[in-house]
Structure formats: C-alpha cells, structure tokens
Amino acid sequence: MQTGIYFTPGVRYNLTVHNRVALYGMGGAGIAAFHQDYSYVGKGIVTVTTGWSTSFAVAFGGGLDFRCTRLISLRGELRDFVSRKGLGLTDGRTHPVFGFGMGFHW
C-alpha cells in the first residue's frame, strides 16, 4: 500500500475566454511525503519494511473553470507533481493527478 501527500502552495493565473468560461494555469513548490510498504521474498528469506520518505516537490498544471452561478463553478484540472526519482506510485519523477469538482466564489 502506498500513500502520497503533496503540499505545494503557489500562484494561479486566470484567462477569461467568455463571461462564464475561464482557463487557468498554476505553479508552485513545496514538499511531498510518501508512505510505502515494501516486501521481498527470496531464497529462504522474507523482508518487510515500511516508512515515510519526503522530498522537495514542484507542481504545475492547468484547468478549465465553468461558472454556473455567481457563487458556484465546475472545474476540471490536470496537475503534475515532480519530486525526486523513486518515490510514489511510479518509478519516475512525475505524479500526474486529474481533478474534477466544484469551486465556490466569495
């Protein structure tokens, strides 16, 4: 089992393409933490290790914001978190995440 937590505060730039539709890009930097369980079964030996690893991380991405009302919008975005090699669900450095949800405007 594996868990990843990202804390990468940053900035976002909005580009309004219509009065109800906006594109946005974002970027930030911070820290990423991964909890990993490893097990190895070899010739007469079984090894199990567990622990947390942390790394500096950057995040960048973009999305689409569709304004439904003055206070609520629907959003879809793709972000890529980049950390040091060998962490997370993949063996590489990047950890792409797709998100969809509601945005609340005050």
C-alpha positions in Angstrom: 0.0 0.0 0.0 1.2 3.5 -0.8 0.1 7.0 0.2 1.2 10.3 -1.2 0.7 13.7 0.3 1.6 16.9 -1.5 1.9 20.4 -0.1 2.9 22.8 -2.9 1.4 26.3 -2.4 1.7 28.5 -5.5 0.1 31.0 -7.8 -2.7 30.7 -10.4 -3.3 32.9 -13.5 -6.8 33.1 -14.9 -7.6 33.9 -18.5 -11.3 34.6 -19.1 -12.3 33.4 -22.6 -16.1 34.0 -22.1 -18.1 35.6 -19.3 -18.7 32.0 -17.9 -15.6 30.2 -19.0 -12.0 30.7 -17.8 -8.8 28.8 -18.5 -6.1 28.9 -15.8 -2.6 27.8 -15.3 -0.8 27.3 -12.0 2.6 26.6 -10.5 4.0 26.1 -7.0 6.7 24.5 -4.9 6.8 22.7 -1.6 7.2 19.2 -0.1 5.9 15.8 -0.9 5.7 12.8 1.5 5.2 9.2 0.5 4.4 6.2 2.8 5.5 2.9 1.2 5.3 -0.7 2.3 8.0 -3.0 0.7 8.2 -6.8 0.9 10.8 -9.1 -0.5 10.6 -12.8 -0.7 13.8 -14.6 -1.6 15.6 -17.9 -1.1 14.6 -18.7 2.5 14.2 -15.1 3.5 11.2 -12.7 3.8 11.8 -9.0 4.4 9.2 -6.4 5.1 9.9 -2.7 5.5 7.6 0.3 5.9 8.2 4.0 6.3 7.8 7.6 5.1 10.0 9.4 2.6 10.0 13.1 1.9 11.2 15.2 -1.0 11.2 18.7 -2.4 8.4 18.9 -5.0 7.1 21.3 -7.6 3.7 21.4 -9.1 2.4 22.8 -12.4 -0.8 22.4 -14.4 -3.9 23.9 -15.8 -7.6 23.7 -15.9 -11.0 24.9 -17.1 -13.5 26.7 -14.9 -17.1 26.9 -16.0 -19.1 29.4 -14.0 -22.7 28.0 -13.2 -23.8 30.9 -11.0 -22.2 33.9 -9.4 -21.1 31.8 -6.4 -20.5 28.2 -7.9 -18.5 26.9 -10.8 -17.4 23.5 -12.1 -13.7 22.8 -12.6 -11.5 20.2 -14.2 -7.8 20.3 -14.0 -4.6 18.4 -14.6 -1.6 18.8 -12.3 1.8 17.2 -12.4 3.8 16.9 -9.2 7.5 16.4 -9.7 9.7 15.0 -6.9 12.9 13.1 -6.7 13.2 9.8 -8.5 11.9 6.6 -7.0 9.0 7.9 -4.9 5.3 7.5 -5.3 3.2 5.0 -7.4 5.7 5.2 -10.3 9.4 4.7 -10.5 9.8 8.1 -12.2 9.8 11.6 -11.0 6.3 12.8 -12.1 3.0 12.1 -10.5 0.1 13.4 -12.7 -3.3 14.0 -11.0 -6.6 14.8 -12.7 -9.2 16.5 -10.6 -12.8 17.5 -11.1 -15.1 19.3 -8.7 -16.9 22.4 -7.6 -15.4 25.8 -7.0 -17.0 28.3 -4.5 -16.6 32.0 -5.1 -17.0 34.6 -2.2 
